[in-house]
């Protein structure tokens, strides 16, 4: 069993402040876990309390010891990448071209997009993408 044993008063206050003020609930949860570990809860108790695997608890503790609160934050770039990216000019051009080729025929637009791009997209994904790029165009004008 492994616990966080040696926290300074400043570190305890930093954890408490992060728990109070952060908008990120995942970060709050990880800070609470480190704090409860310092107060003497076992890894098994923490696993039950936070409904996570033992490995997650150990990862949080290791990340805390290496980088403090910064280590408990998620790193950027995690998660599923978008199939259609408004920053990718190729995606924007292909969608606009398909919409011009088949005005008022959304199924045909979708079919053409799915033939041209490596990842197939759903009708809802295409609709959200068109809405997003039209918002960007209206803001630029």
N, C-alpha and C positions, 0 to 999 in steps of 0.2 A: 504494500500500500504506500502511496505517495501523496503527500500533502504539501501545500505551499506553507512553509514554516516561518520564513523570515521576511516579513514586510515592515517597512518603516512606517511611521505615522503619516508621512507625506504620501506614500503609496496607497495606504488604506483610504486616505481622504481623496486621492485621485480616483480610485475605484468607486467610492461612494458618489462623488461628483458626476462621474460618467453615468452611473446608474440613474441619478436624478435628472440630468440634463440632456442626455443623448436622445435623439429621435429614433435611433437604430435599435430595435428591440433585440436583434441577435447579439449586438455588442453588449447591451445591458445584461442579457442572460449569461454571457461569458464572464463578464465582470463579477456578477453575483456568484458564479461558480467559484472563481478564484478567491473571493472574499469568504465564502462559506468554507472552502477548503482551509483557509488560514484560521478560521474559527474552530476547526477541528472535525468537520464532517468527513466521513470516509468517502472514498471513490464510489463505493457501492451505493451509499446514501445519495451522493450527487447524481449518479446515474439514474436512480429512481426519481429524484426531484426534478431533473431537467429532461427526463425521457430521452436520453442519448446513450450511445455505446461507450464502453470503457475507453476505447481508443480516442473518442472525441474529447473526453475529460483530460486524458493525458496530453493530447495535442494542444488543448487550451492552456494547460499548465506550462508546457514547454514553450509555447509561443509567448506566454506572459513573462517567463524568466528570461527569454532572449530579447524581447522588444517592448515589454510593458504593455500599455493599453493599445499602442499602435499594432502590436503583434496579434491582438485579439480581433482587429478589424478584418473584414473580408478584403482580399486584394482585388484590384480592378481587373476586369476582363473575364470574370467568372460567369458561368451561365451560358445558355444557348445563344449563339450568334444569330442575328436576323437573316432570313432567307433573302429578303429584299432590303437593301440599305439605301436610304435617301442620299447618303454621302457618296455612294458609288454612282458615278456619272453614267456608266454603262447600263446599270439597272434602270435609271431614270429614263434614258434615251429609249431603251427597248420597250418600256411600258408606254411611253408617249407615242412611239411609233405604232405599237399594236392598237392603241386607242384610236389613233387617226385612221388606221387601216380598217378598223371595224367599229365605227361609231354606233352606239346604241345596240351593240351585240356583246355583252359582257362575257358570255361563254366562249365566244370566238377569241376575244382578247386573252382570256385565261388560257385557252388552249395554245395560242401562239406563244405566250410568255413561257409556258411550261415546256414547249419545244426548244426555246432559245436559251433558257437558263439551266444550269446544272442541277439545281434543287427545285423540285416541283413545289408549287405554292397552292394554297386553297383560295377559293373565291373571297373568303373573309380577309385573308392576308393581303390579297391584291387590293381589295376595297380600302383597307386601312392604309396601305402604302400610298394609294392614289390620294386619299384624303390628306395624308401627311405632306406629300410633295405639293399639293395644291395650296396648303397653308404656308409652306415655305415660299412658294411663288408669290402669293399675295402679300407676304411680309416684305419680300425683296422689292416689290413694285412700289 
